[in-house]
Amino acid sequence: MLKTVTKALAALTISAAILATPVFAEPIAIKFSHVVAVDTPKGQAAEFFKKRVEELTQGKVKVEVYPNSQLYKDKEEMEALQMGAVQMLAPSLAKFGPLGVKDFEVFDLPYIFNGYDDLHKVTQGPIGQQLLAKLEPKGVKGLAYWDNGFKSLSANTPIKTPADLKGKKLRIQSSKVLEAQMQALLAIPQTLAFSEVYQALQTGVVDGTENPVSNFYTQKMQEVQKHMALTDHGYLGYAVIVNKKFWDELPADIRSQLDIAMKEATDYANQIAKEKNDKDLEAVKASGKTEVTTLTPAEKEAFRAILVPVHDKMADRIGKETIDAVYQAVGFKK
C-alpha cells in the first residue's frame, strides 16, 4: 500500500513539474520565394523585409527567402502559393493574367507610364488597391507593389528603330500583352522562365529580350548580348502576395507587425529601384561587352508610335474601364 502511494505521489510530482515547465511555441515560418538574384531591387527588398520582420516580432516569425528560382520557376510559384507550399511571393505583375485577373496586364501596356511619378499614382492610389482586392477570390492576399524599373531591349545586333527587331526571337514573360507588343514590332515572342533566359541567349534559342537594367546585369546578360537600347518602353514591377488562408489565420498582433515591416520594405524597394538600375547601367557600359544606345527623342517616338496601338488591341482582354482609369490617373495622351 505504501509503495502504491509513493508511486502515485512521484507521478503527481513529475506531472506538476511538466506542467510548470514553460512551453515555447515554434516560430511561425514564412517561405518567401522569388526568381531573381539577391542583389536586384526585389532581392534586396526581400532581405530587408526578412530582417525587419524578425526584429519586430522578436523572433516569433522567421522569414526564409529563396531567390533565383531555388524552389520554383515562374509558372510554378503561383500554384505553390495557392497550395500553401510557400507563404509569400513577389511575382511580376504579368503573372496575374494567367491566374485569371487580367486587369493587372494594364501594367504591361507599352508607354502607359511616363516615369515613376505616373506609375505611383496607380500603385500607391485607389486603382492599385482595387486591383489587389481582385486577387482574394483566388486565395491570394495582395500586400504591396514593389518597383523594379523601365525596360530596355537587347539583341546581338544594333537597335535604333523598330525595324531592327523584325524577325528577331525575343524572350518575354507569359503575357498576351507582351506577345502583342512584340508582334507589333514584327518580332517573334518567345515565352521562357526567367531562370532559362541566359542559356537561351547563349545558345541562340532566342535572339534578345526586354529587361530593366538591374535584371539584365545581375543575370550577366551582358556576356551574351552585344547591344542594348534604352527604350523605356514598358514597366516591370511586382506585387508582394501571401496565401490568404495563412494570412487570415495569423494572430492579429503578428499581422500588424508584418504590415509595418512590409510598409518599410516597400519604401526601401521603391527607393533603391531607380538607384540600382542607374548603377547597373554604368556597370553594363563599363563591362565593354554590351554597346548601350540612348535613343534620341525622335527614335523613341518611333517606338511609341508602333507600340501604343497595342492598348486598343488589348482593351477587351484587360478591360477598357481599367485602362481608362489608369489613363485618367496619369493624364495619358495617345
C-alpha positions as a Markdown table, in Angstrom:
| # | Residue | x | y | z |
|---|---|---|---|---|
| 1 | Met | 0.0 | 0.0 | 0.0 |
| 2 | Leu | 2.8 | 2.4 | 1.0 |
| 3 | Lys | 4.6 | 1.6 | -2.3 |
| 4 | Thr | 1.5 | 2.4 | -4.3 |
| 5 | Val | 1.0 | 5.8 | -2.5 |
| 6 | Thr | 4.7 | 6.6 | -3.0 |
| 7 | Lys | 4.4 | 5.8 | -6.7 |
| 8 | Ala | 1.3 | 7.9 | -7.0 |
| 9 | Leu | 3.0 | 10.9 | -5.3 |
| 10 | Ala | 6.0 | 10.5 | -7.6 |
| 11 | Ala | 3.8 | 10.5 | -10.6 |
| 12 | Leu | 2.0 | 13.7 | -9.4 |
| 13 | Thr | 5.3 | 15.4 | -8.8 |
| 14 | Ile | 6.5 | 14.6 | -12.3 |
| 15 | Ser | 3.2 | 15.8 | -13.8 |
| 16 | Ala | 3.4 | 19.0 | -11.8 |
| 17 | Ala | 7.0 | 19.6 | -13.0 |
| 18 | Ile | 6.0 | 19.0 | -16.6 |
| 19 | Leu | 3.1 | 21.5 | -16.3 |
| 20 | Ala | 5.3 | 24.0 | -14.6 |
| 21 | Thr | 7.9 | 23.8 | -17.5 |
| 22 | Pro | 7.3 | 26.7 | -19.9 |
| 23 | Val | 6.1 | 25.7 | -23.4 |
| 24 | Phe | 7.8 | 27.6 | -26.2 |
| 25 | Ala | 5.9 | 27.8 | -29.4 |
| 26 | Glu | 7.8 | 27.2 | -32.6 |
| 27 | Pro | 8.5 | 30.4 | -34.6 |
| 28 | Ile | 6.0 | 31.0 | -37.5 |
| 29 | Ala | 7.8 | 30.3 | -40.7 |
| 30 | Ile | 7.2 | 32.3 | -43.9 |
| 31 | Lys | 8.8 | 30.8 | -47.0 |
| 32 | Phe | 9.3 | 33.7 | -49.4 |
| 33 | Ser | 10.2 | 32.5 | -52.9 |
| 34 | His | 11.3 | 34.7 | -55.9 |
| 35 | Val | 13.0 | 34.2 | -59.2 |
| 36 | Val | 15.6 | 36.9 | -59.4 |
| 37 | Ala | 19.1 | 37.5 | -57.9 |
| 38 | Val | 19.7 | 38.7 | -54.3 |
| 39 | Asp | 21.3 | 41.9 | -55.5 |
| 40 | Thr | 18.3 | 43.1 | -57.5 |
| 41 | Pro | 15.8 | 45.6 | -56.1 |
| 42 | Lys | 13.4 | 42.8 | -55.3 |
| 43 | Gly | 16.1 | 40.6 | -53.9 |
| 44 | Gln | 17.3 | 43.3 | -51.6 |
| 45 | Ala | 13.8 | 44.3 | -50.5 |
| 46 | Ala | 13.0 | 40.7 | -49.6 |
| 47 | Glu | 16.1 | 40.5 | -47.4 |
| 48 | Phe | 15.2 | 43.8 | -45.8 |
| 49 | Phe | 11.7 | 42.5 | -45.1 |
| 50 | Lys | 13.1 | 39.4 | -43.5 |
| 51 | Lys | 15.3 | 41.4 | -41.2 |
| 52 | Arg | 12.6 | 43.8 | -40.1 |
| 53 | Val | 10.0 | 41.0 | -39.5 |
| 54 | Glu | 12.4 | 39.1 | -37.3 |
| 55 | Glu | 13.3 | 42.3 | -35.4 |
| 56 | Leu | 9.7 | 43.5 | -34.9 |
| 57 | Thr | 8.4 | 40.1 | -33.9 |
| 58 | Gln | 11.4 | 39.4 | -31.7 |
| 59 | Gly | 11.9 | 36.0 | -33.5 |
| 60 | Lys | 8.3 | 34.9 | -33.3 |
| 61 | Val | 8.3 | 34.9 | -37.1 |
| 62 | Lys | 11.2 | 33.6 | -39.3 |
| 63 | Val | 11.3 | 34.5 | -43.0 |
| 64 | Glu | 13.1 | 32.1 | -45.2 |
| 65 | Val | 14.0 | 33.8 | -48.5 |
| 66 | Tyr | 14.6 | 31.6 | -51.6 |
| 67 | Pro | 16.0 | 33.7 | -54.5 |
| 68 | Asn | 17.0 | 32.7 | -58.1 |
| 69 | Ser | 14.2 | 30.1 | -58.6 |
| 70 | Gln | 15.7 | 27.9 | -55.9 |
| 71 | Leu | 12.3 | 26.5 | -55.2 |
| 72 | Tyr | 10.0 | 27.3 | -58.1 |
| 73 | Lys | 10.2 | 28.7 | -61.6 |
| 74 | Asp | 7.9 | 31.4 | -62.9 |
| 75 | Lys | 5.0 | 29.2 | -63.9 |
| 76 | Glu | 5.2 | 27.0 | -60.8 |
| 77 | Glu | 5.4 | 29.5 | -58.0 |
| 78 | Met | 1.8 | 30.8 | -58.1 |
| 79 | Glu | 0.3 | 27.3 | -57.8 |
| 80 | Ala | 2.8 | 26.6 | -54.9 |
| 81 | Leu | 1.5 | 29.7 | -53.1 |
| 82 | Gln | -2.2 | 28.7 | -53.6 |
| 83 | Met | -1.4 | 25.2 | -52.3 |
| 84 | Gly | 0.4 | 26.6 | -49.2 |
| 85 | Ala | 3.8 | 25.1 | -50.2 |
| 86 | Val | 5.2 | 28.7 | -49.8 |
| 87 | Gln | 3.6 | 31.5 | -48.0 |
| 88 | Met | 4.9 | 34.6 | -49.8 |
| 89 | Leu | 5.9 | 35.6 | -53.4 |
| 90 | Ala | 6.7 | 38.8 | -55.2 |
| 91 | Pro | 5.8 | 37.9 | -58.8 |
| 92 | Ser | 5.9 | 40.3 | -61.7 |
| 93 | Leu | 2.5 | 41.9 | -62.4 |
| 94 | Ala | 2.3 | 40.0 | -65.7 |
| 95 | Lys | 1.8 | 36.8 | -63.7 |
| 96 | Phe | -1.8 | 37.6 | -62.7 |
| 97 | Gly | -3.2 | 37.3 | -66.2 |
| 98 | Pro | -2.8 | 33.5 | -66.2 |
| 99 | Leu | -4.3 | 33.5 | -62.7 |
| 100 | Gly | -7.5 | 34.9 | -64.2 |
| 101 | Val | -7.1 | 38.6 | -63.1 |
| 102 | Lys | -6.3 | 40.1 | -66.4 |
| 103 | Asp | -6.8 | 43.7 | -65.2 |
| 104 | Phe | -3.2 | 43.5 | -64.0 |
| 105 | Glu | -2.0 | 43.3 | -67.6 |
| 106 | Val | -2.6 | 47.1 | -67.7 |
| 107 | Phe | 0.9 | 47.4 | -66.2 |
| 108 | Asp | 2.4 | 45.6 | -69.3 |
| 109 | Leu | 1.0 | 48.1 | -71.8 |
| 110 | Pro | 3.8 | 49.9 | -73.6 |
| 111 | Tyr | 4.4 | 53.5 | -72.8 |
| 112 | Ile | 1.4 | 53.8 | -70.5 |
| 113 | Phe | 3.6 | 55.3 | -67.7 |
| 114 | Asn | 5.9 | 58.3 | -68.3 |
| 115 | Gly | 8.2 | 57.5 | -65.4 |
| 116 | Tyr | 7.9 | 56.6 | -61.7 |
| 117 | Asp | 5.7 | 59.6 | -60.7 |
| 118 | Asp | 3.0 | 58.4 | -63.1 |
| 119 | Leu | 3.3 | 54.8 | -62.0 |
| 120 | His | 3.0 | 55.6 | -58.3 |
| 121 | Lys | -0.3 | 57.5 | -58.9 |
| 122 | Val | -1.6 | 54.0 | -59.8 |
| 123 | Thr | 0.3 | 51.6 | -57.5 |
| 124 | Gln | 0.0 | 53.9 | -54.4 |
| 125 | Gly | -3.5 | 55.0 | -55.2 |
| 126 | Pro | -7.0 | 53.5 | -55.2 |
| 127 | Ile | -6.6 | 51.8 | -58.5 |
| 128 | Gly | -3.7 | 49.7 | -57.2 |
| 129 | Gln | -5.7 | 48.7 | -54.1 |
| 130 | Gln | -8.8 | 47.8 | -56.2 |
| 131 | Leu | -6.6 | 45.5 | -58.3 |
| 132 | Leu | -5.1 | 43.8 | -55.3 |
| 133 | Ala | -8.5 | 43.1 | -53.9 |
| 134 | Lys | -9.4 | 41.2 | -57.0 |
| 135 | Leu | -6.8 | 38.5 | -56.0 |
| 136 | Glu | -8.7 | 37.5 | -52.9 |
| 137 | Pro | -11.2 | 35.1 | -54.5 |
| 138 | Lys | -8.1 | 33.2 | -55.9 |
| 139 | Gly | -6.9 | 32.6 | -52.3 |
| 140 | Val | -4.3 | 35.3 | -52.6 |
| 141 | Lys | -3.8 | 38.4 | -50.4 |
| 142 | Gly | -2.0 | 41.4 | -52.0 |
| 143 | Leu | 0.1 | 43.4 | -49.6 |
| 144 | Ala | 2.1 | 45.9 | -51.7 |
| 145 | Tyr | 3.7 | 46.8 | -55.0 |
| 146 | Trp | 7.5 | 46.9 | -55.4 |
| 147 | Asp | 9.2 | 48.7 | -58.2 |
| 148 | Asn | 11.9 | 47.4 | -60.4 |
| 149 | Gly | 12.2 | 49.7 | -63.4 |
| 150 | Phe | 11.5 | 50.5 | -67.0 |
| 151 | Lys | 12.6 | 48.0 | -69.6 |
| 152 | Ser | 15.2 | 48.2 | -72.4 |
| 153 | Leu | 15.5 | 46.0 | -75.4 |
| 154 | Ser | 18.6 | 43.9 | -76.1 |
| 155 | Ala | 19.9 | 41.8 | -79.0 |
| 156 | Asn | 23.2 | 40.9 | -80.7 |
| 157 | Thr | 22.6 | 43.4 | -83.5 |
| 158 | Pro | 22.2 | 47.2 | -83.1 |
| 159 | Ile | 18.7 | 48.5 | -82.1 |
| 160 | Lys | 17.8 | 52.1 | -83.1 |
| 161 | Thr | 14.5 | 51.6 | -84.9 |
| 162 | Pro | 11.5 | 49.2 | -84.6 |
| 163 | Ala | 12.6 | 47.7 | -88.0 |
| 164 | Asp | 15.8 | 46.5 | -86.3 |
| 165 | Leu | 13.8 | 43.9 | -84.4 |
| 166 | Lys | 11.9 | 42.5 | -87.3 |
| 167 | Gly | 12.1 | 38.7 | -87.3 |
| 168 | Lys | 14.0 | 38.6 | -84.0 |
| 169 | Lys | 13.1 | 35.9 | -81.4 |
| 170 | Leu | 12.6 | 37.9 | -78.3 |
| 171 | Arg | 12.0 | 36.4 | -74.8 |
| 172 | Ile | 9.0 | 37.6 | -72.9 |
| 173 | Gln | 7.2 | 36.6 | -69.7 |
| 174 | Ser | 3.9 | 34.8 | -70.2 |
| 175 | Ser | 1.6 | 37.7 | -71.2 |
| 176 | Lys | -0.8 | 38.3 | -74.0 |
| 177 | Val | 0.0 | 42.0 | -73.9 |
| 178 | Leu | 3.7 | 41.4 | -74.3 |
| 179 | Glu | 3.0 | 39.0 | -77.1 |
| 180 | Ala | 1.1 | 41.7 | -78.9 |
| 181 | Gln | 3.8 | 44.2 | -78.2 |
| 182 | Met | 6.5 | 42.0 | -79.8 |
| 183 | Gln | 4.2 | 41.2 | -82.8 |
| 184 | Ala | 3.7 | 45.0 | -83.3 |
| 185 | Leu | 7.5 | 45.2 | -83.6 |
| 186 | Leu | 7.3 | 42.3 | -86.1 |
| 187 | Ala | 9.4 | 40.3 | -83.7 |
| 188 | Ile | 8.7 | 36.7 | -82.6 |
| 189 | Pro | 7.7 | 36.5 | -79.0 |
| 190 | Gln | 9.2 | 33.5 | -77.1 |
| 191 | Thr | 7.8 | 32.8 | -73.6 |
| 192 | Leu | 10.5 | 31.5 | -71.3 |
| 193 | Ala | 11.1 | 31.2 | -67.5 |
| 194 | Phe | 13.4 | 33.9 | -66.3 |
| 195 | Ser | 15.9 | 31.3 | -65.0 |
| 196 | Glu | 16.3 | 29.9 | -68.5 |
| 197 | Val | 17.0 | 33.2 | -70.3 |
| 198 | Tyr | 20.8 | 33.4 | -70.0 |
| 199 | Gln | 21.2 | 29.9 | -71.5 |
| 200 | Ala | 18.6 | 30.6 | -74.2 |
| 201 | Leu | 20.5 | 33.8 | -75.2 |
| 202 | Gln | 23.9 | 31.9 | -75.1 |
| 203 | Thr | 22.7 | 29.1 | -77.3 |
| 204 | Gly | 20.7 | 31.2 | -79.8 |
| 205 | Val | 17.3 | 29.8 | -78.8 |
| 206 | Val | 16.3 | 33.5 | -78.5 |
| 207 | Asp | 18.0 | 36.5 | -80.1 |
| 208 | Gly | 17.2 | 39.1 | -77.5 |
| 209 | Thr | 15.0 | 40.1 | -74.6 |
| 210 | Glu | 13.5 | 43.0 | -72.6 |
| 211 | Asn | 14.5 | 43.8 | -69.1 |
| 212 | Pro | 15.1 | 46.6 | -66.6 |
| 213 | Val | 18.9 | 47.0 | -66.5 |
| 214 | Ser | 19.2 | 45.5 | -63.0 |
| 215 | Asn | 17.8 | 42.2 | -64.2 |
| 216 | Phe | 19.9 | 42.3 | -67.3 |
| 217 | Tyr | 23.1 | 42.9 | -65.3 |
| 218 | Thr | 22.6 | 40.6 | -62.3 |
| 219 | Gln | 21.8 | 37.7 | -64.7 |
| 220 | Lys | 25.1 | 38.6 | -66.6 |
| 221 | Met | 23.3 | 39.0 | -69.9 |
| 222 | Gln | 26.0 | 41.5 | -71.0 |
| 223 | Glu | 28.1 | 38.3 | -71.6 |
| 224 | Val | 25.6 | 37.1 | -74.2 |
| 225 | Gln | 24.1 | 40.3 | -75.7 |
| 226 | Lys | 26.1 | 42.8 | -77.7 |
| 227 | His | 23.6 | 45.6 | -77.9 |
| 228 | Met | 21.0 | 47.3 | -75.7 |
| 229 | Ala | 18.7 | 50.2 | -76.5 |
| 230 | Leu | 17.3 | 52.3 | -73.6 |
| 231 | Thr | 13.7 | 52.3 | -75.0 |
| 232 | Asp | 11.9 | 52.6 | -71.6 |
| 233 | His | 9.0 | 51.1 | -73.4 |
| 234 | Gly | 7.4 | 49.2 | -70.5 |
| 235 | Tyr | 7.4 | 48.8 | -66.8 |
| 236 | Leu | 8.4 | 45.8 | -64.7 |
| 237 | Gly | 7.2 | 45.7 | -61.2 |
| 238 | Tyr | 6.0 | 43.2 | -58.6 |
| 239 | Ala | 3.1 | 42.6 | -56.2 |
| 240 | Val | 4.0 | 41.1 | -52.9 |
| 241 | Ile | 1.4 | 38.5 | -52.1 |
| 242 | Val | 0.7 | 35.9 | -49.4 |
| 243 | Asn | -1.5 | 32.8 | -49.2 |
| 244 | Lys | -4.8 | 34.3 | -47.9 |
| 245 | Lys | -5.7 | 31.4 | -45.6 |
| 246 | Phe | -2.3 | 31.6 | -43.9 |
| 247 | Trp | -2.5 | 35.4 | -43.5 |
| 248 | Asp | -6.1 | 35.3 | -42.1 |
| 249 | Glu | -5.1 | 32.7 | -39.5 |
| 250 | Leu | -2.1 | 34.7 | -38.2 |
| 251 | Pro | -2.6 | 36.3 | -34.7 |
| 252 | Ala | -3.7 | 40.0 | -35.1 |
| 253 | Asp | -0.6 | 41.4 | -33.4 |
| 254 | Ile | 1.7 | 39.4 | -35.7 |
| 255 | Arg | -0.2 | 40.6 | -38.8 |
| 256 | Ser | 0.2 | 44.2 | -37.6 |
| 257 | Gln | 3.9 | 43.7 | -37.2 |
| 258 | Leu | 4.2 | 42.2 | -40.7 |
| 259 | Asp | 2.2 | 45.1 | -42.1 |
| 260 | Ile | 4.8 | 47.5 | -40.6 |
| 261 | Ala | 7.7 | 45.5 | -42.0 |
| 262 | Met | 6.0 | 45.4 | -45.4 |
| 263 | Lys | 5.5 | 49.2 | -45.5 |
| 264 | Glu | 9.1 | 49.8 | -44.6 |
| 265 | Ala | 10.3 | 47.2 | -47.1 |
| 266 | Thr | 8.1 | 48.8 | -49.8 |
| 267 | Asp | 9.6 | 52.2 | -49.1 |
| 268 | Tyr | 13.0 | 50.7 | -49.3 |
| 269 | Ala | 12.3 | 48.7 | -52.5 |
| 270 | Asn | 11.0 | 51.8 | -54.3 |
| 271 | Gln | 13.8 | 54.0 | -53.1 |
| 272 | Ile | 16.5 | 51.7 | -54.3 |
| 273 | Ala | 14.9 | 50.6 | -57.6 |
| 274 | Lys | 16.0 | 53.6 | -59.7 |
| 275 | Glu | 19.4 | 53.9 | -57.9 |
| 276 | Lys | 20.1 | 50.2 | -58.6 |
| 277 | Asn | 19.1 | 50.4 | -62.3 |
| 278 | Asp | 21.3 | 53.5 | -62.8 |
| 279 | Lys | 24.2 | 51.9 | -61.1 |
| 280 | Asp | 23.9 | 48.7 | -63.0 |
| 281 | Leu | 23.6 | 50.6 | -66.3 |
| 282 | Glu | 27.0 | 52.1 | -65.6 |
| 283 | Ala | 28.3 | 48.6 | -64.8 |
| 284 | Val | 27.0 | 47.2 | -68.1 |
| 285 | Lys | 28.7 | 50.1 | -70.0 |
| 286 | Ala | 31.9 | 49.5 | -68.1 |
| 287 | Ser | 31.9 | 45.8 | -69.0 |
| 288 | Gly | 32.7 | 46.8 | -72.6 |
| 289 | Lys | 30.7 | 43.7 | -73.7 |
| 290 | Thr | 27.3 | 45.4 | -74.5 |
| 291 | Glu | 27.0 | 48.6 | -76.5 |
| 292 | Val | 24.3 | 50.7 | -74.9 |
| 293 | Thr | 22.4 | 53.1 | -77.2 |
| 294 | Thr | 20.5 | 56.1 | -75.8 |
| 295 | Leu | 17.7 | 56.8 | -78.3 |
| 296 | Thr | 17.0 | 60.3 | -79.4 |
| 297 | Pro | 13.5 | 61.7 | -78.7 |
| 298 | Ala | 12.6 | 61.1 | -82.4 |
| 299 | Glu | 13.9 | 57.5 | -82.2 |
| 300 | Lys | 11.9 | 56.8 | -79.1 |
| 301 | Glu | 8.8 | 58.4 | -80.6 |
| 302 | Ala | 9.1 | 55.9 | -83.5 |
| 303 | Phe | 8.9 | 53.0 | -81.0 |
| 304 | Arg | 6.0 | 54.7 | -79.2 |
| 305 | Ala | 4.0 | 55.2 | -82.4 |
| 306 | Ile | 4.3 | 51.4 | -83.2 |
| 307 | Leu | 3.6 | 50.2 | -79.7 |
| 308 | Val | 0.8 | 52.4 | -78.3 |
| 309 | Pro | -1.9 | 50.9 | -80.6 |
| 310 | Val | -1.4 | 47.7 | -78.5 |
| 311 | His | -3.5 | 49.5 | -75.9 |
| 312 | Asp | -6.7 | 49.4 | -78.1 |
| 313 | Lys | -5.9 | 45.9 | -79.2 |
| 314 | Met | -5.8 | 44.6 | -75.6 |
| 315 | Ala | -8.7 | 46.7 | -74.3 |
| 316 | Asp | -11.2 | 43.8 | -74.5 |
| 317 | Arg | -8.8 | 41.5 | -72.6 |
| 318 | Ile | -7.7 | 43.9 | -69.9 |
| 319 | Gly | -10.9 | 45.8 | -69.6 |
| 320 | Lys | -11.5 | 49.3 | -71.1 |
| 321 | Glu | -12.6 | 50.6 | -67.7 |
| 322 | Thr | -9.3 | 49.7 | -66.1 |
| 323 | Ile | -7.3 | 51.2 | -68.9 |
| 324 | Asp | -9.4 | 54.4 | -68.9 |
| 325 | Ala | -9.0 | 54.7 | -65.1 |
| 326 | Val | -5.2 | 54.5 | -65.5 |
| 327 | Tyr | -5.3 | 57.0 | -68.4 |
| 328 | Gln | -7.2 | 59.4 | -66.1 |
| 329 | Ala | -4.9 | 58.9 | -63.1 |
| 330 | Val | -1.7 | 59.6 | -65.1 |
| 331 | Gly | -3.1 | 62.0 | -67.7 |
| 332 | Phe | -2.2 | 59.7 | -70.6 |
| 333 | Lys | -2.5 | 61.1 | -74.1 |
| 334 | Lys | -2.1 | 59.0 | -77.3 |
